[in-house]
Amino acid sequence: MTAYRIRPEQAHDADAITAVIETAFRTAPHSDGTEQHIVIALRRAGALSVSLVAEVDGDVVGHVAFSPVTVSDGSAHWYGLGPVSVLPAHRNAGIGAALVEAGLAALRDRGAAGCVVLGEPGYYGRFGFECRPDCVLEGVPPEYFQCLALEGRHAAGTVTYHAAFSVGGPG
Ligand SMILES: CC(C)(COP(=O)(O)OP(=O)(O)OC[C@H]1O[C@@H](n2cnc3c(N)ncnc32)[C@H](O)[C@@H]1OP(=O)(O)O)[C@@H](O)C(=O)NCCC(=O)NCCS
């Protein structure tokens, strides 16, 4: 089994994170190849609320980002998960799940009300994310947009990601 460590991003990780995201998404379906630029733009804007890396033997092999979203019903403290990436050589070892779980725990620690994700329903369902007809991201098939209430009630409205995502999509 691969031994890995999940830890918060540090300043010196930025280039390694960019490289991991670029490589991981190169062969991913639905990718437009801009995911690494989104993370760079979020960091620059101070909107990388939670940014975790997975390390194997001191090398960054995975990354997950969470950033604030707004909801049209005024729900506060909601975040978007993504992008999440693991280098191909390290997949199917639980690293992606560990990044997501640790990220959700970090969100809880900072008092987050909930989290949304755009992605494969089959992957994110295992973390408790579910499609809700009243929680919407415009322009995407509804089955690919899922929500997870971390505290209190669900958000109900149209979700908007941080402007940094305009360099690509909320992958
Ligand atoms: C998605 C990703 C982060 C998963 O990383 P990982 O470390 O392999 O994840 P885990 O080991 O925790 O989980 C592997 C499981 O996820 C499943 N899985 C991986 N990608 C999936 C996808 N796109 N849709 C559905 N399931 C997927 C695998 O089949 C495996 O299933 P199993 O547990 O039932 O065997 C990685 O495949 C990746 O970087 N992909 C390219 C970038 C990407 O698509 N990111 C997600 C954007 S929505």
PDBQT file of the ligand as one rigid body, heavy atoms in Angstrom, charges set to zero:
ROOT
HETATM    1  C1  LIG A 201     -10.523  11.692  -9.578  1.00  0.00    +0.000 C 
HETATM    2  C2  LIG A 201      -9.163  11.440  -8.947  1.00  0.00    +0.000 C 
HETATM    3  C3  LIG A 201      -8.728  12.658  -8.118  1.00  0.00    +0.000 C 
HETATM    4  C4  LIG A 201      -9.292  10.229  -8.005  1.00  0.00    +0.000 C 
HETATM    5  O1  LIG A 201      -8.044  10.041  -7.361  1.00  0.00    +0.000 OA
HETATM    6  P1  LIG A 201      -7.676   8.619  -6.707  1.00  0.00    +0.000 P 
HETATM    7  O2  LIG A 201      -6.546   8.843  -5.760  1.00  0.00    +0.000 OA
HETATM    8  O3  LIG A 201      -7.495   7.596  -7.748  1.00  0.00    +0.000 OA
HETATM    9  O4  LIG A 201      -9.019   8.320  -5.894  1.00  0.00    +0.000 OA
HETATM   10  P2  LIG A 201      -9.297   7.169  -4.857  1.00  0.00    +0.000 P 
HETATM   11  O5  LIG A 201      -8.165   6.172  -4.863  1.00  0.00    +0.000 OA
HETATM   12  O6  LIG A 201      -9.666   7.762  -3.569  1.00  0.00    +0.000 OA
HETATM   13  O7  LIG A 201     -10.602   6.533  -5.452  1.00  0.00    +0.000 OA
HETATM   14  C5  LIG A 201     -10.530   5.722  -6.578  1.00  0.00    +0.000 C 
HETATM   15  C6  LIG A 201     -11.952   5.382  -6.943  1.00  0.00    +0.000 C 
HETATM   16  O8  LIG A 201     -12.514   6.474  -7.648  1.00  0.00    +0.000 OA
HETATM   17  C7  LIG A 201     -13.046   6.043  -8.875  1.00  0.00    +0.000 C 
HETATM   18  N1  LIG A 201     -12.956   7.121  -9.848  1.00  0.00    +0.000 N 
HETATM   19  C8  LIG A 201     -11.866   7.778 -10.263  1.00  0.00    +0.000 A 
HETATM   20  N2  LIG A 201     -12.197   8.692 -11.187  1.00  0.00    +0.000 NA
HETATM   21  C9  LIG A 201     -13.536   8.625 -11.330  1.00  0.00    +0.000 A 
HETATM   22  C10 LIG A 201     -14.456   9.309 -12.139  1.00  0.00    +0.000 A 
HETATM   23  N3  LIG A 201     -14.079  10.268 -12.992  1.00  0.00    +0.000 N 
HETATM   24  N4  LIG A 201     -15.764   8.967 -12.033  1.00  0.00    +0.000 NA
HETATM   25  C11 LIG A 201     -16.168   8.006 -11.169  1.00  0.00    +0.000 A 
HETATM   26  N5  LIG A 201     -15.321   7.321 -10.375  1.00  0.00    +0.000 NA
HETATM   27  C12 LIG A 201     -14.022   7.620 -10.476  1.00  0.00    +0.000 A 
HETATM   28  C13 LIG A 201     -12.179   4.857  -9.229  1.00  0.00    +0.000 C 
HETATM   29  O9  LIG A 201     -12.834   4.015 -10.139  1.00  0.00    +0.000 OA
HETATM   30  C14 LIG A 201     -12.039   4.177  -7.858  1.00  0.00    +0.000 C 
HETATM   31  O10 LIG A 201     -13.227   3.491  -7.536  1.00  0.00    +0.000 OA
HETATM   32  P3  LIG A 201     -13.306   2.349  -6.397  1.00  0.00    +0.000 P 
HETATM   33  O11 LIG A 201     -12.917   2.985  -5.099  1.00  0.00    +0.000 OA
HETATM   34  O12 LIG A 201     -14.745   1.944  -6.406  1.00  0.00    +0.000 OA
HETATM   35  O13 LIG A 201     -12.349   1.297  -6.849  1.00  0.00    +0.000 OA
HETATM   36  C15 LIG A 201      -8.083  11.098 -10.016  1.00  0.00    +0.000 C 
HETATM   37  O14 LIG A 201      -8.569  10.017 -10.801  1.00  0.00    +0.000 OA
HETATM   38  C16 LIG A 201      -7.742  12.253 -10.950  1.00  0.00    +0.000 C 
HETATM   39  O15 LIG A 201      -6.847  13.045 -10.647  1.00  0.00    +0.000 OA
HETATM   40  N6  LIG A 201      -8.418  12.335 -12.103  1.00  0.00    +0.000 N 
HETATM   41  C17 LIG A 201      -8.122  13.369 -13.093  1.00  0.00    +0.000 C 
HETATM   42  C18 LIG A 201      -8.628  14.705 -12.637  1.00  0.00    +0.000 C 
HETATM   43  C19 LIG A 201     -10.131  14.659 -12.365  1.00  0.00    +0.000 C 
HETATM   44  O16 LIG A 201     -10.896  14.147 -13.153  1.00  0.00    +0.000 OA
HETATM   45  N7  LIG A 201     -10.521  15.237 -11.201  1.00  0.00    +0.000 N 
HETATM   46  C20 LIG A 201     -11.909  15.236 -10.775  1.00  0.00    +0.000 C 
HETATM   47  C21 LIG A 201     -12.689  16.292 -11.484  1.00  0.00    +0.000 C 
HETATM   48  S1  LIG A 201     -14.420  15.980 -11.287  1.00  0.00    +0.000 SA
ENDROOT
TORSDOF 0
